[in-house]
Amino acid sequence: MSEAPSKTLTVVPSSTELMAELPLHWATPASWARRAADDLPTFLADHAICEQQAALFGLSLVGHYPEDRDLVVKMSALAAEEVAHLRRVTTLLHKRGLELQGRRPNPWVHRLRQHLQKGDNALLKVDRLCLGALIEARSCERFTCLLREIVDRDPEVALLLQDLGPAEKRHWRLFIELARRELPESEFEPRWQRWLEIEGHLSQQGGIRPTVHG
């Protein structure tokens, strides 16, 4: 599957509008977007790694839960879309004479993973899906924040972010849709809110590096 960039830039949502569409408890400061805009090579190289890891995460869920037909179909499609995004970002990197970097630690994701339910059980499945939703929601927010900062500075990267931000929004909703099937709403919602509180606390400690989740 391949994607062609959009031909025109649309109106970028304001911070208030964006946060209203996302479940996140904390908004990324404008200083992060300025920092990333001033170091796009680092951001793009990290972005490519994130797309690779997102595809691998989707496929890992297929491997963990092969009996869940709905999950297998939807996560396989998500992984294919993430690979298409990876190809698009790497094409842009190579066009600019930049190299794809190797895998690197993502402290934010690592700290989130520390809160996964222990043991191979139904709650771990819910937590893995909630984790996926948080990663996609925060990526959507970061892409849109950066898009506002560079819309007049780098139209090529702006077009990329304009296309990929809405994809991240679809993806976080997909993860939550799959997670909600696993528990009664009275049990799921408090668990999801706990995850949002954890993510908000961890993200407040970031916003200092020009990487997607830095």
trRosetta pair geometry for C-beta under 8 A, 3 or more apart (Angstrom, degrees):
i j d omega theta_ij theta_ji phi_ij phi_ji
1 80 5.6 81 15 152 127 106
1 81 6.7 -39 88 -94 146 53
1 83 7.8 105 52 77 94 96
1 84 4.6 -58 95 -71 92 137
2 84 6.0 -174 -108 -142 29 107
2 87 7.0 -76 -116 93 80 141
2 88 7.9 133 -158 -66 71 95
3 84 5.4 100 -13 155 102 120
3 85 7.4 19 17 -82 142 55
3 88 5.8 -33 61 -66 107 140
3 163 6.6 139 158 162 136 145
5 88 7.7 138 -65 -157 87 125
5 156 7.9 -33 -149 -153 169 62
5 159 4.5 53 -177 142 121 125
5 160 6.5 -53 -115 -74 114 58
5 163 6.3 -125 -134 -26 59 145
6 9 7.4 115 103 -82 125 41
6 10 7.8 -58 158 -17 157 95
6 159 5.3 -156 55 -156 85 93
6 162 5.7 -72 31 98 141 125
6 163 5.6 -178 -18 -67 102 101
9 12 7.8 -23 171 -47 106 92
9 151 6.0 131 -178 -155 155 101
9 155 6.9 -112 -41 -142 128 89
9 158 5.8 -7 -103 133 130 123
9 159 6.6 -103 -78 -84 85 70
9 162 6.0 -153 -129 -68 73 157
10 162 6.5 137 29 -157 90 128
12 144 6.6 152 -166 -165 98 83
12 147 5.4 -179 -122 116 131 110
12 148 4.8 175 129 -86 151 78
12 151 6.1 -121 -28 -66 139 145
12 162 7.8 -99 -93 -102 88 94
13 17 4.0 -130 -170 94 103 122
13 18 4.6 133 108 -60 126 83
13 21 7.4 -40 -168 6 169 135
13 144 6.2 -14 53 -171 101 136
14 17 4.6 95 51 8 77 103
14 18 6.9 -145 91 -6 38 88
15 18 5.8 -57 -146 37 28 111
15 19 6.3 22 161 -13 65 109
15 27 5.9 67 -176 -164 113 144
15 145 7.4 46 -101 -102 90 88
16 19 6.2 -59 -145 40 26 105
16 20 6.4 31 155 -24 62 108
17 20 5.7 -58 -153 32 29 115
17 21 6.8 21 153 -14 63 108
18 21 5.9 -66 -158 36 33 107
18 22 6.4 6 155 -1 69 115
18 141 6.2 122 152 -123 124 75
18 144 5.2 169 -119 110 143 152
18 145 7.8 -166 94 -59 171 72
19 22 5.8 -68 -138 49 36 99
19 24 6.5 -92 -137 66 82 99
19 27 5.4 -54 -80 -85 135 110
19 141 7.4 51 -86 -120 67 119
21 169 6.9 -17 142 -135 120 129
22 137 5.1 131 -156 -166 109 104
22 140 6.4 176 -93 87 128 124
22 141 5.8 -39 -25 -67 175 107
22 169 7.5 -103 -85 -117 89 91
22 172 7.6 36 -135 80 87 160
23 133 7.8 11 39 149 136 117
23 137 6.1 -51 41 -142 86 160
23 172 7.7 -155 18 150 108 134
23 192 7.9 -50 170 160 155 111
23 196 5.8 -97 139 -106 105 131
24 27 7.2 118 109 -78 122 51
24 137 5.8 174 -51 140 100 120
24 138 6.6 114 -94 -85 134 70
24 141 6.1 -20 2 -48 158 153
24 196 7.0 -172 -127 -151 33 97
24 199 7.0 -96 -130 112 81 124
24 200 6.7 140 -176 -85 72 90
24 203 7.7 -10 -161 30 118 166
25 196 5.3 115 -27 157 112 98
25 197 6.4 41 -6 -97 165 44
25 199 7.2 131 27 80 102 88
25 200 3.4 -41 72 -79 114 146
26 199 7.9 -160 28 116 106 75
26 200 4.1 132 -11 -150 109 86
26 201 8.0 154 -22 -47 145 25
26 203 5.2 169 78 83 129 119
26 204 5.5 -99 -158 -63 163 88
27 141 7.3 -145 -137 -171 62 134
28 32 5.1 -73 174 45 108 143
28 33 7.2 108 123 -40 118 90
28 141 6.0 144 -1 134 116 113
28 142 6.0 91 -34 -94 166 71
28 145 5.2 -76 79 -49 126 167
28 203 7.2 -85 -82 172 76 119
28 207 5.5 169 -151 -104 79 113
29 32 5.6 113 69 -6 73 93
29 207 5.2 87 30 175 96 148
30 33 5.5 -53 -160 36 50 112
30 34 6.4 50 146 -20 75 103
30 145 7.3 -155 -111 -166 51 109
30 149 7.6 146 -162 -80 81 114
31 34 5.7 -53 -149 37 36 112
31 35 6.3 38 152 -22 67 106
31 207 6.8 80 76 156 95 107
32 35 5.6 -57 -150 36 32 112
32 36 6.2 27 155 -15 68 107
32 142 7.5 -74 127 -132 132 92
32 145 6.8 31 84 127 104 145
32 206 7.9 44 -100 130 136 83
32 207 4.1 -92 -64 -157 125 79
32 208 7.3 -65 -97 -51 89 23
32 210 7.8 161 -170 -102 67 50
32 214 7.7 165 -146 86 110 81
33 36 5.8 -55 -143 40 31 108
33 37 6.0 34 156 -22 65 108
33 145 4.4 -130 -75 146 122 96
33 146 5.0 -167 -136 -90 87 51
33 148 6.8 -10 -170 66 158 93
33 149 4.0 171 153 -35 112 143
34 37 5.7 -54 -144 37 29 113
34 38 6.4 24 157 -16 63 109
34 149 6.1 -153 -77 -142 49 140
35 38 6.0 -61 -151 38 27 108
35 39 6.7 -17 161 20 63 110
35 208 7.5 24 42 -168 177 30
35 209 7.4 -155 132 177 138 12
35 210 4.8 -138 133 -77 89 90
36 39 6.4 -82 -143 59 29 81
36 40 7.2 69 159 -88 66 53
36 42 7.8 -124 -136 82 63 98
36 43 4.6 80 -163 -83 95 138
36 142 7.9 108 -37 -179 169 100
36 146 5.2 -62 96 -108 136 119
36 149 7.5 112 70 68 94 151
36 210 4.2 153 -98 -149 55 82
36 211 7.7 -151 -105 -13 104 14
37 40 6.7 3 -154 -61 32 91
37 146 6.3 172 -64 -151 84 83
37 149 4.4 -120 -55 129 142 126
37 150 4.9 -176 -125 -66 107 100
37 153 6.5 72 -171 68 118 154
37 154 7.7 -178 -151 11 85 122
38 210 7.2 -115 65 -98 76 143
39 42 4.5 -1 146 28 110 117
39 43 6.3 126 101 -20 74 92
39 210 4.1 108 69 86 119 173
40 43 5.2 -57 -141 42 40 113
40 44 5.7 37 163 -21 75 106
40 150 7.6 86 -84 -106 123 153
40 154 6.6 69 -81 -34 160 176
40 157 6.1 -93 -148 -82 136 165
41 44 6.1 -57 -141 38 25 106
41 45 6.3 23 161 -17 62 109
41 96 7.4 -148 -98 120 88 135
41 98 5.2 -167 -138 -115 97 139
42 45 6.0 -58 -146 38 28 109
42 46 6.2 23 158 -14 64 111
42 210 4.9 82 88 92 125 114
42 211 6.6 -81 146 -74 99 73
43 46 5.9 -64 -150 41 27 108
43 47 6.0 35 152 -28 66 108
43 146 7.2 147 -167 -133 154 155
43 210 5.1 -81 -60 154 91 93
43 211 6.5 -174 -111 -108 56 32
43 212 7.1 112 -157 -57 75 64
44 47 5.3 -48 -143 32 32 118
44 48 6.6 38 155 -23 62 98
44 89 6.2 179 -168 -169 83 99
44 92 6.4 -117 -156 103 135 115
44 93 5.5 169 136 -84 122 91
44 96 7.8 68 78 44 166 145
44 98 6.7 77 88 99 128 158
44 157 7.3 -99 -79 -118 115 118
45 48 5.9 -49 -156 28 31 112
45 49 7.0 30 147 -15 61 103
45 93 6.5 98 -84 -118 67 133
45 98 6.5 -121 -66 158 101 123
45 99 7.4 30 -112 87 120 56
45 100 6.6 160 -139 -137 81 37
45 101 4.5 66 173 -5 118 114
46 49 5.6 -54 -155 35 39 112
46 50 6.4 42 148 -22 68 104
46 101 7.4 -6 -71 46 49 135
46 104 7.6 -64 -115 51 84 130
46 210 7.9 159 14 112 143 66
46 211 4.0 -132 -171 -139 172 91
46 212 5.5 -163 124 -7 111 88
46 214 7.5 -36 -171 -26 168 116
47 50 5.6 -53 -150 34 33 114
47 51 6.6 34 153 -20 65 102
47 89 5.3 -149 110 -142 108 148
47 212 5.6 121 -91 -59 65 119
48 51 5.8 -52 -152 33 33 111
48 52 6.6 34 150 -18 64 104
48 86 6.0 87 -156 -144 72 73
48 89 4.4 -167 -86 113 82 128
48 90 5.5 94 -130 -67 132 77
48 93 6.4 -24 -49 -32 144 143
48 100 5.5 -106 120 -130 155 94
48 101 7.5 134 68 34 116 77
49 52 5.6 -54 -152 36 34 114
49 53 6.3 28 153 -15 68 108
49 101 6.3 -43 -52 75 121 95
49 103 6.3 140 -147 -115 117 51
49 104 6.5 -9 -162 26 169 90
50 53 5.8 -57 -144 41 31 107
50 54 6.2 36 154 -25 65 105
50 106 7.8 101 -95 -94 84 144
50 139 6.9 157 161 -111 143 129
50 212 4.9 -10 -47 32 157 160
50 213 7.4 141 -102 -12 129 104
51 54 5.6 -50 -145 32 31 114
51 55 6.7 33 155 -19 62 102
51 82 5.3 173 -170 -177 74 83
51 83 7.6 140 154 -92 102 22
51 85 4.6 -145 -136 102 132 106
51 86 4.0 180 116 -74 125 78
51 89 6.0 163 3 16 149 140
52 55 6.0 -57 -157 33 30 109
52 56 6.5 24 151 -14 65 109
52 82 7.7 159 -85 147 14 109
52 86 5.4 90 -66 -112 68 137
52 103 7.8 -115 96 -89 136 89
53 56 5.5 -54 -146 40 36 112
53 57 6.2 42 153 -26 67 103
53 103 7.7 111 -70 -127 108 101
53 106 7.6 -158 75 -14 178 145
54 57 5.6 -50 -146 32 31 113
54 58 6.6 33 154 -19 62 102
54 78 7.8 -103 154 151 98 101
54 79 7.9 -177 124 -114 70 56
54 82 4.3 -153 99 -135 106 145
54 85 7.9 -2 65 63 135 135
54 135 7.2 -177 -102 127 96 132
54 136 7.7 97 -133 -82 126 87
54 171 7.9 -1 -170 -173 130 160
55 58 5.9 -54 -153 34 31 111
55 59 6.5 24 153 -11 64 108
55 78 8.0 -174 -114 123 53 72
55 79 4.5 90 -155 -155 71 75
55 80 7.8 109 -132 -49 106 16
55 82 3.8 -164 -67 94 82 123
55 83 5.0 83 -110 -56 149 76
55 86 6.7 -52 -19 -24 137 134
56 59 5.8 -59 -148 42 33 108
56 60 6.2 40 152 -27 67 104
56 79 7.7 110 -47 -132 17 109
57 60 5.5 -50 -146 30 32 114
57 61 6.8 35 153 -20 62 99
57 132 6.3 164 141 -103 131 101
57 135 7.8 50 67 58 175 161
58 61 5.9 -53 -158 29 33 111
58 62 7.0 36 145 -18 63 101
58 75 4.3 177 -172 -173 85 85
58 76 7.3 167 147 -74 112 20
58 78 4.5 -160 -122 92 147 107
58 79 3.7 -159 88 -64 129 89
58 82 6.5 165 4 8 136 139
58 132 7.8 98 -81 -132 68 137
59 62 5.3 -46 -154 30 43 117
59 63 6.6 42 148 -18 67 102
59 75 7.1 168 -72 144 29 107
59 76 7.5 69 -98 -104 69 58
59 79 4.9 79 -49 -109 86 155
60 63 5.4 -53 -152 38 37 114
60 64 6.3 36 150 -20 68 105
61 64 5.6 -51 -142 37 35 111
61 65 6.1 -20 173 27 69 106
61 71 6.3 -111 144 168 112 117
61 75 4.8 -132 79 -133 119 162
61 128 6.5 160 -102 137 101 131
61 129 7.6 87 -126 -80 140 76
61 132 7.5 -13 -54 -56 144 148
62 65 7.2 -86 -137 60 18 70
62 66 6.6 53 168 -91 62 68
62 71 7.3 -177 -94 127 56 90
62 72 5.2 87 -131 -126 89 72
62 75 5.2 -164 -55 94 89 127
62 76 6.0 75 -85 -64 142 82
62 79 7.7 -57 -15 -19 130 143
63 66 6.9 -2 -141 -53 23 96
64 125 7.5 175 131 -105 127 87
64 128 7.4 -5 74 103 166 177
65 68 4.2 0 149 15 114 120
65 71 5.4 5 99 87 128 150
65 72 7.4 -142 101 -58 81 82
65 125 6.5 82 -72 -126 136 121
66 72 6.3 57 -142 -85 47 129
68 71 3.8 24 116 25 120 119
68 72 6.2 152 88 -23 67 85
69 72 5.6 -55 -145 34 31 113
69 73 6.4 28 159 -17 66 106
70 73 6.1 -57 -151 36 28 108
70 74 6.2 11 160 -6 65 114
70 178 7.1 178 117 -116 108 94
70 181 7.8 94 77 -22 148 172
71 74 6.1 -67 -141 46 28 101
71 75 5.6 16 168 -10 69 116
71 178 5.6 93 -99 -147 90 132
72 75 6.4 -58 -131 44 20 101
72 76 6.0 24 163 -22 59 112
73 76 6.1 -61 -151 34 21 111
73 77 6.6 17 155 -14 60 109
74 77 5.8 -54 -150 37 32 110
74 78 6.3 35 151 -20 65 106
74 174 5.9 -172 172 -174 127 121
74 178 6.7 -162 77 -69 146 126
75 78 5.3 -48 -143 37 37 115
75 79 6.2 42 155 -22 66 101
76 79 5.8 -52 -149 34 30 112
76 80 6.6 31 152 -18 62 104
77 80 5.7 -53 -151 35 33 112
77 81 6.5 32 152 -18 65 105
78 81 5.7 -57 -151 36 33 111
78 82 6.3 33 152 -20 67 105
78 171 6.1 106 -138 -124 118 101
78 174 6.6 -179 -77 102 129 155
79 82 5.6 -53 -147 35 33 111
79 83 6.5 36 152 -20 64 102
80 83 5.7 -51 -151 33 33 112
80 84 6.7 36 149 -19 63 102
81 84 5.5 -50 -153 33 36 114
81 85 6.6 39 148 -19 65 101
81 167 6.6 -167 159 -163 129 127
82 85 5.4 -49 -150 35 37 114
82 86 6.4 44 148 -24 65 100
83 86 5.3 -46 -148 32 36 117
83 87 6.5 38 152 -20 64 101
84 87 5.7 -51 -151 33 33 112
84 88 6.6 32 151 -19 63 105
85 88 5.6 -56 -151 35 34 111
85 89 6.4 29 155 -16 68 105
85 164 5.9 94 -134 -116 121 116
85 167 7.0 -174 -76 101 132 160
86 89 6.0 -58 -146 38 30 105
86 90 6.1 23 159 -14 66 110
87 90 6.0 -57 -141 41 28 107
87 91 6.3 35 156 -25 63 106
88 91 5.7 -51 -150 31 29 114
88 92 6.7 28 152 -16 62 104
88 160 6.7 164 140 -132 117 104
89 92 5.7 -56 -154 36 35 111
89 93 6.4 39 148 -22 67 103
89 160 7.1 102 -93 -166 72 139
90 93 5.3 -47 -145 34 38 116
90 94 6.3 34 157 -16 68 104
90 100 5.5 -6 -122 -75 103 124
91 94 6.0 -58 -147 39 28 106
91 95 6.3 34 152 -24 63 107
92 95 5.5 -51 -146 32 32 116
92 96 6.6 17 158 -7 63 109
92 156 7.0 157 -137 148 115 113
92 157 7.3 114 -178 -93 147 72
92 160 6.4 -21 -57 -75 160 150
93 96 6.2 -75 -158 44 27 100
93 98 4.3 -95 -168 82 79 104
93 99 7.0 -65 158 75 120 2
93 100 6.0 109 102 -67 159 70
94 97 7.5 48 -171 -73 35 19
94 98 7.1 -103 -71 59 26 63
101 104 6.7 -6 132 -26 123 119
105 110 6.5 -9 -172 -36 95 139
106 109 4.1 32 105 24 119 113
106 110 6.2 158 85 -20 62 87
106 213 5.9 50 -165 66 109 134
107 110 5.4 -57 -142 38 32 116
107 111 6.2 29 161 -19 68 104
108 111 6.1 -57 -151 35 26 106
108 112 6.6 26 151 -17 61 106
108 202 6.0 126 -144 146 77 120
108 203 7.1 51 -140 -89 124 64
108 206 5.8 3 -82 -67 121 149
108 213 4.3 -132 50 152 146 119
108 214 7.5 -138 -21 -88 125 26
109 112 5.5 -54 -150 36 35 113
109 113 6.3 39 152 -24 67 104
109 135 6.6 33 -104 -100 105 116
109 213 6.6 67 -34 106 88 168
110 113 5.7 -54 -151 32 30 114
110 114 7.1 41 149 -30 60 97
111 114 5.7 -40 -159 15 39 118
111 115 7.9 31 149 -13 58 98
111 202 5.3 166 101 -129 133 135
112 115 6.2 -64 -172 30 43 107
112 131 5.8 133 142 -133 121 99
112 134 6.6 -171 -145 94 148 145
112 135 7.8 -174 75 -63 167 89
112 198 6.9 119 -123 128 72 117
112 199 6.6 27 -106 -94 115 81
112 202 6.5 -126 -65 35 80 171
113 116 5.6 -18 -166 -15 54 116
113 131 6.9 58 -89 -135 63 147
115 127 7.5 -153 115 -159 76 126
115 195 7.5 156 114 -113 137 72
115 198 5.5 -1 -48 -160 174 163
116 124 6.3 52 170 -138 99 79
116 127 4.7 138 -139 130 69 138
116 128 6.8 43 -132 -69 121 67
116 131 6.8 -20 -84 -50 101 139
117 121 6.8 -86 127 60 130 99
117 123 4.1 147 -102 116 175 104
117 124 4.4 -126 75 -77 105 63
117 126 7.6 51 -1 58 137 91
117 127 4.8 173 1 -11 93 146
118 124 7.5 -86 94 -82 6 113
119 124 6.3 -149 85 -41 59 130
120 124 6.0 -83 -130 48 32 155
121 124 5.3 106 52 6 60 101
121 125 7.5 -112 109 -4 39 89
122 125 5.6 -51 -157 31 38 115
122 126 6.7 39 148 -18 67 101
122 182 5.9 171 -179 -178 98 112
122 183 7.7 133 144 -69 116 87
123 126 5.5 -48 -150 35 40 114
123 127 6.2 40 151 -20 68 105
123 191 7.9 -139 -147 -133 94 150
124 127 5.5 -54 -146 39 33 112
124 128 6.3 38 154 -23 66 102
125 128 5.8 -51 -148 31 30 111
125 129 6.6 24 155 -13 62 106
125 182 6.0 -173 99 -123 113 156
126 129 6.0 -63 -155 40 30 108
126 130 6.2 30 151 -19 67 108
126 179 5.2 91 -147 -156 68 93
126 182 4.8 -152 -77 86 96 144
126 183 6.0 22 -96 -20 146 120
126 188 7.0 -139 -150 -121 134 87
126 191 6.5 20 138 127 135 152
127 130 5.5 -52 -143 38 34 112
127 131 6.2 41 154 -24 65 103
127 191 7.8 -100 -80 171 75 121
127 195 7.5 172 -135 -86 71 127
128 131 5.6 -50 -151 32 31 116
128 132 6.7 34 150 -19 62 102
129 132 5.6 -48 -151 33 36 114
129 133 6.6 39 150 -21 64 102
129 175 4.9 169 -176 -176 76 84
129 176 7.3 145 146 -86 104 28
129 178 5.2 -140 -139 92 141 104
129 179 3.7 -179 105 -73 132 99
129 182 7.6 153 25 -2 146 139
130 133 5.5 -51 -150 34 35 114
130 134 6.5 36 152 -20 66 103
130 175 7.2 150 -89 145 18 114
130 176 7.5 61 -106 -98 59 71
130 179 5.6 95 -56 -121 72 160
130 191 7.2 -122 -65 133 157 98
130 192 6.0 -156 -120 -112 123 71
130 195 4.6 -127 159 -87 132 173
131 134 5.8 -54 -150 34 31 111
131 135 6.5 31 154 -19 65 105
131 195 7.5 -123 -70 -150 53 132
132 135 5.9 -55 -149 35 32 110
132 136 6.4 23 158 -12 66 109
132 171 7.6 -107 157 156 98 98
132 172 7.7 180 126 -116 70 55
132 175 4.0 -166 96 -119 107 143
133 136 6.0 -63 -149 41 29 106
133 137 6.0 26 157 -19 67 111
133 172 4.5 86 -157 -158 67 76
133 173 7.8 101 -131 -53 102 17
133 175 3.7 -156 -64 90 80 127
133 176 4.8 77 -108 -52 147 84
133 179 6.9 -69 -26 -6 133 140
134 137 5.8 -56 -140 38 28 109
134 138 6.2 23 163 -13 65 108
134 172 7.5 109 -47 -131 14 111
134 195 6.2 -127 -57 156 131 112
134 196 7.5 -168 -101 -94 107 54
134 199 4.8 -149 -152 -91 131 149
135 138 6.2 -60 -147 40 25 104
135 139 6.3 26 154 -20 62 110
135 172 8.0 -174 67 -93 53 94
135 213 7.7 -42 -138 -82 78 137
136 139 5.6 -55 -145 37 31 113
136 140 6.4 37 154 -24 64 103
136 168 4.8 -179 -173 -167 78 77
136 169 7.7 177 149 -70 102 15
136 171 4.0 -138 -143 99 150 109
136 172 3.8 -167 91 -62 112 81
136 175 6.5 158 19 -1 135 133
137 140 5.7 -50 -151 31 31 114
137 141 6.6 29 152 -17 63 104
137 168 7.2 162 -84 151 20 101
137 169 7.7 67 -112 -111 59 52
137 172 4.1 85 -57 -111 81 160
138 141 5.6 -53 -150 37 36 112
138 142 6.2 33 154 -18 68 107
138 199 7.0 -140 -57 -179 126 125
138 203 6.7 -155 -124 -97 131 136
138 213 6.4 59 123 -111 132 93
139 142 5.7 -56 -144 39 31 109
139 143 6.1 33 157 -21 66 106
139 168 4.6 -141 94 -136 103 146
139 212 6.0 4 -118 178 86 120
139 213 7.5 -45 -78 -65 76 91
140 143 6.0 -55 -147 35 26 110
140 144 6.4 19 158 -13 62 110
140 165 5.3 95 -149 -163 68 69
140 166 7.7 82 -134 -83 108 16
140 168 3.6 -167 -68 101 84 119
140 169 4.8 105 -127 -61 150 71
140 172 6.6 -86 -8 -9 134 129
141 144 6.0 -64 -151 39 28 106
141 145 6.3 30 154 -21 66 107
142 145 5.6 -52 -145 35 32 113
142 146 6.3 26 158 -14 65 107
142 212 5.7 122 105 -164 155 63
142 213 7.3 -111 -42 -79 161 47
143 146 6.0 -61 -151 41 27 106
143 147 6.2 35 150 -27 64 107
143 161 4.6 180 -175 -155 92 94
143 164 5.8 -130 -144 94 156 98
143 165 4.1 -163 102 -86 126 88
143 168 6.4 147 13 11 139 145
144 147 5.3 -46 -143 30 34 118
144 148 6.8 39 156 -21 62 98
144 161 7.3 168 -78 160 34 111
144 165 4.9 98 -61 -140 84 145
145 148 6.1 -55 -161 29 30 110
145 149 6.9 24 148 -15 62 109
146 149 5.5 -59 -153 37 39 113
146 150 6.1 2 162 5 75 112
146 161 6.0 -137 87 -122 103 159
147 150 6.6 -76 -138 50 25 86
147 151 6.0 51 164 -66 66 92
147 158 5.6 103 -145 -142 76 74
147 161 4.2 -162 -77 112 101 133
147 162 6.0 120 -135 -66 139 68
147 165 6.6 -55 -24 -41 144 144
148 151 6.2 -24 -140 -17 24 116
149 153 7.5 -28 135 19 65 131
150 153 4.5 -85 -148 56 65 106
150 154 4.6 -27 177 40 118 96
150 157 5.8 -23 125 86 149 116
150 158 5.4 -156 104 -70 93 94
150 161 7.8 103 60 16 118 146
151 155 7.6 42 -173 -99 44 60
151 158 4.9 110 -115 -131 50 143
152 155 8.0 9 -131 -64 21 81
153 158 8.0 133 56 -46 66 118
154 157 4.4 17 122 30 120 110
154 158 6.0 151 92 -22 66 90
155 158 5.2 -58 -140 40 33 119
155 159 6.2 40 160 -26 68 100
156 159 6.0 -50 -154 28 27 110
156 160 7.0 28 147 -16 59 104
157 160 5.4 -51 -154 34 40 117
157 161 6.4 35 152 -15 70 105
158 161 5.9 -57 -147 41 32 107
158 162 6.1 38 153 -26 66 106
159 162 5.6 -50 -144 32 30 116
159 163 6.6 25 158 -14 62 105
160 163 6.2 -67 -159 37 28 105
160 164 6.2 5 159 -5 67 116
161 164 5.9 -64 -133 47 32 100
161 165 5.8 43 167 -35 69 105
162 165 6.5 -42 -139 20 20 113
162 166 8.0 12 164 -5 49 101
163 166 7.2 -71 -172 36 29 100
163 167 7.0 24 145 -17 64 114
164 167 5.2 -56 -153 35 45 118
164 168 6.5 48 152 -23 73 99
165 168 5.9 -55 -155 31 32 110
165 169 6.8 34 148 -20 64 103
166 169 5.2 -49 -151 32 41 117
166 170 6.6 44 151 -19 68 98
167 170 5.7 -50 -153 34 36 111
167 171 6.3 35 150 -22 65 107
168 171 5.4 -55 -147 36 34 115
168 172 6.6 33 158 -20 68 99
169 172 6.3 -51 -148 31 29 103
169 173 6.7 25 155 -12 60 109
170 173 6.0 -66 -157 41 31 110
170 174 6.3 34 149 -25 68 108
171 174 5.5 -52 -147 32 34 114
171 175 6.6 35 156 -19 66 101
172 175 5.8 -49 -151 33 36 112
172 176 6.5 31 153 -14 66 106
173 176 5.8 -57 -148 40 33 108
173 177 6.2 41 152 -25 66 105
174 177 5.6 -51 -146 33 31 115
174 178 6.6 27 156 -14 63 105
175 178 6.0 -60 -154 38 30 108
175 179 6.2 28 152 -20 66 110
176 179 5.4 -54 -142 38 35 113
176 180 6.1 41 159 -28 68 103
176 192 7.3 60 -132 -126 104 137
177 180 6.1 -51 -147 27 25 112
177 181 7.6 34 152 -28 55 97
178 181 6.2 -49 -167 15 36 114
178 182 7.9 34 146 -25 60 104
179 182 6.0 -59 -170 19 44 116
179 183 7.9 -14 159 18 72 99
179 188 6.9 138 134 -151 92 120
179 192 7.4 123 119 -85 140 110
180 183 7.4 -88 -155 51 36 75
180 185 7.2 15 -158 -96 99 75
180 188 5.6 92 -125 172 62 166
182 188 7.3 123 69 -94 78 116
183 187 4.4 -110 170 88 121 111
183 188 4.1 153 80 -63 114 89
183 191 7.1 59 59 21 167 142
184 187 5.0 78 62 14 82 101
184 188 6.8 -163 88 -10 35 92
185 188 5.5 -58 -131 41 33 108
185 189 5.8 32 174 -25 71 107
186 189 7.0 -39 -129 26 17 106
186 190 7.8 11 165 -4 47 105
187 190 7.0 -65 -160 38 30 101
187 191 6.6 23 152 -14 64 117
188 191 5.7 -72 -156 41 33 111
188 192 6.0 29 156 -19 74 110
189 192 5.7 -55 -144 38 31 110
189 193 6.3 31 158 -18 66 106
190 193 5.6 -54 -145 38 33 112
190 194 6.4 39 154 -24 64 102
191 194 5.7 -51 -153 31 32 114
191 195 6.8 33 149 -18 62 102
192 195 5.6 -51 -153 33 36 113
192 196 6.5 37 149 -20 66 103
193 196 5.5 -50 -148 35 36 114
193 197 6.5 39 152 -20 65 101
194 197 5.7 -52 -151 34 33 112
194 198 6.5 34 151 -19 65 104
195 198 5.6 -54 -149 36 33 112
195 199 6.2 31 155 -17 67 107
196 199 5.8 -54 -144 39 31 110
196 200 6.2 33 156 -21 64 107
197 200 5.8 -54 -146 36 29 112
197 201 6.4 29 156 -19 63 106
198 201 5.9 -58 -152 35 29 110
198 202 6.4 21 155 -13 65 109
199 202 5.9 -59 -146 40 31 107
199 203 6.0 28 159 -19 67 111
200 203 5.9 -57 -141 38 27 108
200 204 6.6 35 157 -27 61 102
201 204 6.0 -52 -156 24 29 114
201 205 7.5 24 149 -15 58 103
202 205 6.0 -60 -166 31 39 110
202 206 7.1 27 144 -15 68 110
203 206 5.4 -61 -153 37 45 112
203 207 7.1 67 171 -34 74 97
204 207 7.8 -25 -146 5 25 120
206 209 7.3 -63 -164 24 88 88
206 213 6.8 -45 -172 160 163 61
206 214 6.0 178 -168 149 109 31
207 214 7.5 132 -79 110 10 60
208 214 6.6 -102 67 146 55 89
209 214 2.8 -87 72 167 102 138
210 214 6.5 -5 40 62 18 144
211 214 3.4 94 48 -23 95 119
